[in-house]
Amino acid sequence: MLTCTYIVERIDGDYAMLKREDETEEKVEPKMVARALLPPEIREGTRLLYEYLQYTIVE
């Protein structure tokens, strides 16, 4: 099962652009995810853990 961490790069309406923390290349496009799939408390800069097809906030 895929487990990784993301940072909310920006919020654009009903979508959030997520950047994987372990991606070092600048050419990698951010992942667009519907905000309905994310915790409602997210803000730009929030760290998220993706595990078992769910996103949770990492303190």
ChimeraX attribute file (.defattr): number of C-alpha atoms within 10 A of each C-alpha:
attribute: neighborCount
match mode: 1-to-1
recipient: residues
	/A:1	6
	/A:2	7
	/A:3	10
	/A:4	13
	/A:5	18
	/A:6	23
	/A:7	21
	/A:8	21
	/A:9	18
	/A:10	17
	/A:11	18
	/A:12	11
	/A:13	8
	/A:14	9
	/A:15	16
	/A:16	24
	/A:17	19
	/A:18	23
	/A:19	20
	/A:20	20
	/A:21	12
	/A:22	9
	/A:23	10
	/A:24	8
	/A:25	7
	/A:26	7
	/A:27	7
	/A:28	10
	/A:29	11
	/A:30	17
	/A:31	14
	/A:32	15
	/A:33	15
	/A:34	13
	/A:35	16
	/A:36	10
	/A:37	12
	/A:38	17
	/A:39	13
	/A:40	8
	/A:41	7
	/A:42	16
	/A:43	14
	/A:44	13
	/A:45	13
	/A:46	16
	/A:47	22
	/A:48	24
	/A:49	17
	/A:50	18
	/A:51	13
	/A:52	9
	/A:53	9
	/A:54	12
	/A:55	17
	/A:56	14
	/A:57	16
	/A:58	12
	/A:59	7
